[in-house]
Amino acid sequence: MLFPNTEVLMRPVDKLMSGIPAVVTGALLVSTKLGGTLLLCVALAGFRLGLRREPVLLDQAAWLALGLGLGRRV
């Protein structure tokens, strides 16, 4: 029950205790679900920008990983 003229507050420690696990879990979820797709996209971007000399081979498995990674909902 809230009384009039009151505020619901959280201490910074409480915010960190709930925020840090949420960020870590989100990062792990994205890295496991989209890891192959992100790696392939980074490799393609590096080749296009001239940071990488050897071309990225896009075979059937790479296209499948890219399609599944971009099409799947997290």
LOVOGU-26831 format. One record per residue: residue in three letters; chain; residue number from 1; x, y, z of N, C-alpha, C in turn. Coordinates in Angstrom, 3 decimals, decimal comma. Atoms other than C-alpha are relative to their C-alpha. Layout:
aa: ALA | ch: A | i: NUM | n.xx: X | n.yy: Y | n.zz: Z | ca.xx: X | ca.yy: Y | ca.zz: Z | c.xx: X | c.yy: Y | c.zz: Z
...
This chain:
aa: MET | ch: A | i: 1 | n.xx: 0,841 | n.yy: -1,168 | n.zz: 0,000 | ca.xx: 0,000 | ca.yy: 0,000 | ca.zz: 0,000 | c.xx: 0,891 | c.yy: 1,237 | c.zz: 0,000
aa: LEU | ch: A | i: 2 | n.xx: -0,760 | n.yy: -1,240 | n.zz: 0,062 | ca.xx: 1,376 | ca.yy: 3,394 | ca.zz: -0,922 | c.xx: -0,815 | c.yy: 1,125 | c.zz: 0,608
aa: PHE | ch: A | i: 3 | n.xx: 0,644 | n.yy: -1,155 | n.zz: -0,604 | ca.xx: 0,614 | ca.yy: 6,443 | ca.zz: 1,055 | c.xx: 0,200 | c.yy: 1,204 | c.zz: -0,909
aa: PRO | ch: A | i: 4 | n.xx: -0,172 | n.yy: -1,197 | n.zz: 0,837 | ca.xx: 0,143 | ca.yy: 9,853 | ca.zz: -0,560 | c.xx: 1,335 | c.yy: 0,688 | c.zz: 0,278
aa: ASN | ch: A | i: 5 | n.xx: -1,242 | n.yy: -0,766 | n.zz: -0,084 | ca.xx: 3,247 | ca.yy: 11,929 | ca.zz: -1,238 | c.xx: 1,204 | c.yy: -0,848 | c.zz: 0,411
aa: THR | ch: A | i: 6 | n.xx: -1,160 | n.yy: 0,852 | n.zz: -0,276 | ca.xx: 5,672 | ca.yy: 8,986 | ca.zz: -0,992 | c.xx: 0,641 | c.yy: -0,387 | c.zz: -1,328
aa: GLU | ch: A | i: 7 | n.xx: -0,732 | n.yy: 0,438 | n.zz: 1,178 | ca.xx: 8,311 | ca.yy: 7,777 | ca.zz: -3,445 | c.xx: 0,538 | c.yy: -1,407 | c.zz: 0,235
aa: VAL | ch: A | i: 8 | n.xx: -0,605 | n.yy: 1,318 | n.zz: -0,053 | ca.xx: 9,440 | ca.yy: 4,251 | ca.zz: -4,202 | c.xx: 1,429 | c.yy: 0,165 | c.zz: -0,491
aa: LEU | ch: A | i: 9 | n.xx: -1,406 | n.yy: -0,211 | n.zz: 0,318 | ca.xx: 13,243 | ca.yy: 4,294 | ca.zz: -4,176 | c.xx: 0,768 | c.yy: -1,308 | c.zz: 0,089
aa: MET | ch: A | i: 10 | n.xx: -0,931 | n.yy: 1,126 | n.zz: -0,084 | ca.xx: 16,009 | ca.yy: 1,778 | ca.zz: -4,797 | c.xx: 1,384 | c.yy: 0,564 | c.zz: 0,241
aa: ARG | ch: A | i: 11 | n.xx: -1,383 | n.yy: -0,402 | n.zz: -0,233 | ca.xx: 19,502 | ca.yy: 2,089 | ca.zz: -3,464 | c.xx: 0,837 | c.yy: -0,381 | c.zz: -1,216
aa: PRO | ch: A | i: 12 | n.xx: -0,855 | n.yy: 0,354 | n.zz: 1,138 | ca.xx: 22,300 | ca.yy: 2,053 | ca.zz: -6,055 | c.xx: 0,514 | c.yy: -1,444 | c.zz: 0,072
aa: VAL | ch: A | i: 13 | n.xx: -0,456 | n.yy: 1,387 | n.zz: -0,146 | ca.xx: 23,510 | ca.yy: -1,272 | ca.zz: -4,638 | c.xx: -1,087 | c.yy: -0,959 | c.zz: -0,474
aa: ASP | ch: A | i: 14 | n.xx: 1,099 | n.yy: 0,856 | n.zz: 0,440 | ca.xx: 20,072 | ca.yy: -2,792 | ca.zz: -5,246 | c.xx: -0,145 | c.yy: 0,037 | c.zz: -1,521
aa: LYS | ch: A | i: 15 | n.xx: 0,060 | n.yy: -0,100 | n.zz: 1,457 | ca.xx: 20,074 | ca.yy: -1,480 | ca.zz: -8,815 | c.xx: 1,109 | c.yy: -0,821 | c.zz: -0,647
aa: LEU | ch: A | i: 16 | n.xx: -1,109 | n.yy: 0,786 | n.zz: 0,537 | ca.xx: 23,489 | ca.yy: -3,038 | ca.zz: -9,420 | c.xx: -0,238 | c.yy: -1,494 | c.zz: 0,168
aa: MET | ch: A | i: 17 | n.xx: 0,237 | n.yy: 1,425 | n.zz: -0,256 | ca.xx: 22,442 | ca.yy: -6,349 | ca.zz: -7,866 | c.xx: -1,054 | c.yy: -0,582 | c.zz: -0,935
aa: SER | ch: A | i: 18 | n.xx: 0,970 | n.yy: 0,512 | n.zz: 0,966 | ca.xx: 19,534 | ca.yy: -6,621 | ca.zz: -10,284 | c.xx: 0,429 | c.yy: 0,289 | c.zz: -1,439
aa: GLY | ch: A | i: 19 | n.xx: -0,394 | n.yy: -0,380 | n.zz: 1,349 | ca.xx: 21,156 | ca.yy: -4,926 | ca.zz: -13,296 | c.xx: 1,143 | c.yy: -0,803 | c.zz: -0,567
aa: ILE | ch: A | i: 20 | n.xx: -1,166 | n.yy: 0,730 | n.zz: 0,487 | ca.xx: 24,484 | ca.yy: -6,750 | ca.zz: -13,532 | c.xx: -0,364 | c.yy: -1,410 | c.zz: -0,466
aa: PRO | ch: A | i: 21 | n.xx: 0,389 | n.yy: 1,322 | n.zz: 0,518 | ca.xx: 22,977 | ca.yy: -10,261 | ca.zz: -13,750 | c.xx: -0,851 | c.yy: 0,076 | c.zz: -1,267
aa: ALA | ch: A | i: 22 | n.xx: 0,815 | n.yy: -0,146 | n.zz: 1,203 | ca.xx: 20,495 | ca.yy: -9,007 | ca.zz: -16,344 | c.xx: 0,883 | c.yy: 0,274 | c.zz: -1,214
aa: VAL | ch: A | i: 23 | n.xx: -0,903 | n.yy: -0,310 | n.zz: 1,111 | ca.xx: 23,280 | ca.yy: -7,585 | ca.zz: -18,525 | c.xx: 0,828 | c.yy: -1,227 | c.zz: -0,381
aa: VAL | ch: A | i: 24 | n.xx: -0,807 | n.yy: 1,192 | n.zz: 0,271 | ca.xx: 25,433 | ca.yy: -10,720 | ca.zz: -18,186 | c.xx: -0,844 | c.yy: -1,076 | c.zz: -0,683
aa: THR | ch: A | i: 25 | n.xx: 0,873 | n.yy: 0,999 | n.zz: 0,604 | ca.xx: 22,501 | ca.yy: -12,999 | ca.zz: -18,989 | c.xx: -0,354 | c.yy: 0,380 | c.zz: -1,437
aa: GLY | ch: A | i: 26 | n.xx: 0,299 | n.yy: -0,450 | n.zz: 1,356 | ca.xx: 21,574 | ca.yy: -10,900 | ca.zz: -22,013 | c.xx: 1,173 | c.yy: -0,191 | c.zz: -0,933
aa: ALA | ch: A | i: 27 | n.xx: -1,198 | n.yy: 0,175 | n.zz: 0,832 | ca.xx: 25,152 | ca.yy: -10,965 | ca.zz: -23,308 | c.xx: 0,236 | c.yy: -1,474 | c.zz: -0,313
aa: LEU | ch: A | i: 28 | n.xx: -0,162 | n.yy: 1,436 | n.zz: 0,244 | ca.xx: 25,365 | ca.yy: -14,736 | ca.zz: -22,880 | c.xx: -1,042 | c.yy: -0,525 | c.zz: -0,974
aa: LEU | ch: A | i: 29 | n.xx: 1,063 | n.yy: 0,443 | n.zz: 0,890 | ca.xx: 22,044 | ca.yy: -15,236 | ca.zz: -24,618 | c.xx: 0,282 | c.yy: 0,424 | c.zz: -1,441
aa: VAL | ch: A | i: 30 | n.xx: -0,303 | n.yy: -0,483 | n.zz: 1,348 | ca.xx: 23,042 | ca.yy: -13,097 | ca.zz: -27,581 | c.xx: 1,208 | c.yy: -0,725 | c.zz: -0,579
aa: SER | ch: A | i: 31 | n.xx: -1,200 | n.yy: 0,650 | n.zz: 0,530 | ca.xx: 26,481 | ca.yy: -14,702 | ca.zz: -27,865 | c.xx: -0,247 | c.yy: -1,457 | c.zz: -0,353
aa: THR | ch: A | i: 32 | n.xx: 0,254 | n.yy: 1,401 | n.zz: 0,336 | ca.xx: 25,126 | ca.yy: -18,254 | ca.zz: -27,813 | c.xx: -0,968 | c.yy: -0,138 | c.zz: -1,155
aa: LYS | ch: A | i: 33 | n.xx: 0,995 | n.yy: 0,120 | n.zz: 1,060 | ca.xx: 22,155 | ca.yy: -17,669 | ca.zz: -30,097 | c.xx: 0,473 | c.yy: 0,616 | c.zz: -1,317
aa: LEU | ch: A | i: 34 | n.xx: -0,398 | n.yy: -0,701 | n.zz: 1,206 | ca.xx: 23,780 | ca.yy: -15,277 | ca.zz: -32,539 | c.xx: 1,503 | c.yy: -0,009 | c.zz: -0,237
aa: GLY | ch: A | i: 35 | n.xx: -1,458 | n.yy: 0,001 | n.zz: 0,090 | ca.xx: 27,476 | ca.yy: -16,122 | ca.zz: -32,156 | c.xx: 0,526 | c.yy: -0,251 | c.zz: -1,390
aa: GLY | ch: A | i: 36 | n.xx: -0,472 | n.yy: 0,323 | n.zz: 1,350 | ca.xx: 27,995 | ca.yy: -17,735 | ca.zz: -35,563 | c.xx: -0,356 | c.yy: 1,084 | c.zz: -0,999
aa: THR | ch: A | i: 37 | n.xx: 0,434 | n.yy: -1,052 | n.zz: 0,913 | ca.xx: 26,014 | ca.yy: -15,059 | ca.zz: -37,352 | c.xx: 0,818 | c.yy: 1,269 | c.zz: 0,208
aa: LEU | ch: A | i: 38 | n.xx: -0,787 | n.yy: -1,205 | n.zz: -0,280 | ca.xx: 27,836 | ca.yy: -12,209 | ca.zz: -35,612 | c.xx: 1,437 | c.yy: -0,163 | c.zz: -0,477
aa: LEU | ch: A | i: 39 | n.xx: -1,365 | n.yy: 0,249 | n.zz: 0,452 | ca.xx: 31,209 | ca.yy: -13,800 | ca.zz: -36,357 | c.xx: 0,103 | c.yy: 0,111 | c.zz: -1,524
aa: LEU | ch: A | i: 40 | n.xx: 0,010 | n.yy: -0,076 | n.zz: 1,458 | ca.xx: 30,340 | ca.yy: -14,169 | ca.zz: -40,030 | c.xx: -0,178 | c.yy: 1,438 | c.zz: -0,475
aa: CYS | ch: A | i: 41 | n.xx: 0,220 | n.yy: -1,399 | n.zz: 0,377 | ca.xx: 29,069 | ca.yy: -10,574 | ca.zz: -40,248 | c.xx: 1,239 | c.yy: 0,845 | c.zz: 0,270
aa: VAL | ch: A | i: 42 | n.xx: -1,231 | n.yy: -0,734 | n.zz: -0,306 | ca.xx: 32,220 | ca.yy: -9,239 | ca.zz: -38,567 | c.xx: 1,087 | c.yy: -0,335 | c.zz: -1,018
aa: ALA | ch: A | i: 43 | n.xx: -0,997 | n.yy: 0,396 | n.zz: 0,998 | ca.xx: 34,408 | ca.yy: -11,237 | ca.zz: -40,970 | c.xx: -0,299 | c.yy: 0,643 | c.zz: -1,354
aa: LEU | ch: A | i: 44 | n.xx: 0,368 | n.yy: -0,642 | n.zz: 1,264 | ca.xx: 32,479 | ca.yy: -9,930 | ca.zz: -43,975 | c.xx: 0,277 | c.yy: 1,497 | c.zz: 0,034
aa: ALA | ch: A | i: 45 | n.xx: -0,245 | n.yy: -1,436 | n.zz: -0,130 | ca.xx: 32,666 | ca.yy: -6,349 | ca.zz: -42,707 | c.xx: 1,494 | c.yy: 0,294 | c.zz: -0,024
aa: GLY | ch: A | i: 46 | n.xx: -1,445 | n.yy: -0,187 | n.zz: 0,011 | ca.xx: 36,401 | ca.yy: -6,696 | ca.zz: -42,081 | c.xx: 0,589 | c.yy: -0,131 | c.zz: -1,394
aa: PHE | ch: A | i: 47 | n.xx: -0,477 | n.yy: 0,157 | n.zz: 1,379 | ca.xx: 36,963 | ca.yy: -7,919 | ca.zz: -45,636 | c.xx: -0,413 | c.yy: 1,190 | c.zz: -0,860
aa: ARG | ch: A | i: 48 | n.xx: 0,482 | n.yy: -1,138 | n.zz: 0,793 | ca.xx: 34,835 | ca.yy: -5,136 | ca.zz: -47,127 | c.xx: 0,728 | c.yy: 1,293 | c.zz: 0,342
aa: LEU | ch: A | i: 49 | n.xx: -0,696 | n.yy: -1,213 | n.zz: -0,426 | ca.xx: 36,642 | ca.yy: -2,462 | ca.zz: -45,087 | c.xx: 1,505 | c.yy: -0,062 | c.zz: -0,247
aa: GLY | ch: A | i: 50 | n.xx: -1,422 | n.yy: 0,142 | n.zz: 0,294 | ca.xx: 40,055 | ca.yy: -3,811 | ca.zz: -46,060 | c.xx: 0,837 | c.yy: -0,379 | c.zz: 1,207
aa: LEU | ch: A | i: 51 | n.xx: -0,733 | n.yy: 0,412 | n.zz: -1,196 | ca.xx: 40,999 | ca.yy: -5,021 | ca.zz: -42,584 | c.xx: 0,461 | c.yy: -1,447 | c.zz: -0,090
aa: ARG | ch: A | i: 52 | n.xx: -0,307 | n.yy: 1,422 | n.zz: 0,158 | ca.xx: 41,200 | ca.yy: -8,609 | ca.zz: -43,751 | c.xx: 0,282 | c.yy: -0,251 | c.zz: -1,474
aa: ARG | ch: A | i: 53 | n.xx: -0,407 | n.yy: 0,185 | n.zz: 1,404 | ca.xx: 42,967 | ca.yy: -9,791 | ca.zz: -46,917 | c.xx: -0,647 | c.yy: -1,215 | c.zz: -0,653
aa: GLU | ch: A | i: 54 | n.xx: 0,570 | n.yy: 1,186 | n.zz: 0,628 | ca.xx: 41,632 | ca.yy: -13,286 | ca.zz: -47,462 | c.xx: -1,529 | c.yy: 0,114 | c.zz: -0,027
aa: PRO | ch: A | i: 55 | n.xx: 1,460 | n.yy: -0,139 | n.zz: 0,123 | ca.xx: 38,047 | ca.yy: -13,389 | ca.zz: -48,739 | c.xx: -0,733 | c.yy: -1,006 | c.zz: 0,883
aa: VAL | ch: A | i: 56 | n.xx: 0,855 | n.yy: 0,873 | n.zz: -0,810 | ca.xx: 35,260 | ca.yy: -14,909 | ca.zz: -46,685 | c.xx: -0,776 | c.yy: -0,894 | c.zz: -0,951
aa: LEU | ch: A | i: 57 | n.xx: 0,701 | n.yy: 0,948 | n.zz: 0,852 | ca.xx: 33,912 | ca.yy: -18,054 | ca.zz: -48,304 | c.xx: -1,407 | c.yy: -0,216 | c.zz: 0,533
aa: LEU | ch: A | i: 58 | n.xx: 1,388 | n.yy: 0,187 | n.zz: -0,389 | ca.xx: 30,142 | ca.yy: -18,200 | ca.zz: -48,216 | c.xx: -0,522 | c.yy: -1,272 | c.zz: -0,651
aa: ASP | ch: A | i: 59 | n.xx: 0,521 | n.yy: 1,260 | n.zz: 0,511 | ca.xx: 29,272 | ca.yy: -21,846 | ca.zz: -48,685 | c.xx: -1,413 | c.yy: -0,202 | c.zz: 0,550
aa: GLN | ch: A | i: 60 | n.xx: 1,373 | n.yy: 0,273 | n.zz: -0,400 | ca.xx: 25,934 | ca.yy: -23,485 | ca.zz: -47,982 | c.xx: -0,155 | c.yy: 0,048 | c.zz: 1,517
aa: ALA | ch: A | i: 61 | n.xx: 0,085 | n.yy: -0,019 | n.zz: -1,455 | ca.xx: 26,675 | ca.yy: -23,898 | ca.zz: -44,264 | c.xx: 0,031 | c.yy: 1,428 | c.zz: 0,537
aa: ALA | ch: A | i: 62 | n.xx: -0,067 | n.yy: -1,399 | n.zz: -0,446 | ca.xx: 27,572 | ca.yy: -20,215 | ca.zz: -43,899 | c.xx: -1,317 | c.yy: 0,718 | c.zz: -0,269
aa: TRP | ch: A | i: 63 | n.xx: 1,285 | n.yy: -0,625 | n.zz: 0,305 | ca.xx: 24,384 | ca.yy: -19,098 | ca.zz: -45,640 | c.xx: -1,091 | c.yy: -0,514 | c.zz: 0,935
aa: LEU | ch: A | i: 64 | n.xx: 0,978 | n.yy: 0,568 | n.zz: -0,919 | ca.xx: 22,362 | ca.yy: -21,456 | ca.zz: -43,460 | c.xx: 0,145 | c.yy: 0,605 | c.zz: 1,394
aa: ALA | ch: A | i: 65 | n.xx: -0,234 | n.yy: -0,604 | n.zz: -1,318 | ca.xx: 23,984 | ca.yy: -20,124 | ca.zz: -40,264 | c.xx: -0,434 | c.yy: 1,457 | c.zz: 0,017
aa: LEU | ch: A | i: 66 | n.xx: 0,402 | n.yy: -1,403 | n.zz: 0,077 | ca.xx: 23,428 | ca.yy: -16,556 | ca.zz: -41,411 | c.xx: -1,508 | c.yy: 0,138 | c.zz: -0,014
aa: GLY | ch: A | i: 67 | n.xx: 1,459 | n.yy: -0,063 | n.zz: 0,074 | ca.xx: 19,786 | ca.yy: -17,168 | ca.zz: -42,269 | c.xx: -0,670 | c.yy: -0,381 | c.zz: 1,305
aa: LEU | ch: A | i: 68 | n.xx: 0,577 | n.yy: 0,410 | n.zz: -1,271 | ca.xx: 19,036 | ca.yy: -19,020 | ca.zz: -39,074 | c.xx: 0,265 | c.yy: 1,000 | c.zz: 1,108
aa: GLY | ch: A | i: 69 | n.xx: -0,339 | n.yy: -0,969 | n.zz: -1,045 | ca.xx: 20,829 | ca.yy: -16,487 | ca.zz: -36,925 | c.xx: -0,781 | c.yy: 1,290 | c.zz: -0,129
aa: LEU | ch: A | i: 70 | n.xx: 0,729 | n.yy: -1,237 | n.zz: 0,193 | ca.xx: 19,110 | ca.yy: -13,502 | ca.zz: -38,465 | c.xx: -1,519 | c.yy: -0,212 | c.zz: 0,050
aa: GLY | ch: A | i: 71 | n.xx: 1,434 | n.yy: 0,253 | n.zz: 0,029 | ca.xx: 15,712 | ca.yy: -15,165 | ca.zz: -38,755 | c.xx: -0,571 | c.yy: -0,493 | c.zz: 1,312
aa: ARG | ch: A | i: 72 | n.xx: 0,480 | n.yy: 0,558 | n.zz: -1,255 | ca.xx: 15,494 | ca.yy: -16,701 | ca.zz: -35,310 | c.xx: -0,212 | c.yy: 1,103 | c.zz: 1,018
aa: ARG | ch: A | i: 73 | n.xx: 0,254 | n.yy: -0,954 | n.zz: -1,077 | ca.xx: 13,962 | ca.yy: -14,765 | ca.zz: -32,483 | c.xx: 0,685 | c.yy: -0,474 | c.zz: 1,260
aa: VAL | ch: A | i: 74 | n.xx: -0,731 | n.yy: 0,307 | n.zz: -1,241 | ca.xx: 15,944 | ca.yy: -14,588 | ca.zz: -29,272 | c.xx: -0,968 | c.yy: -0,126 | c.zz: 1,135
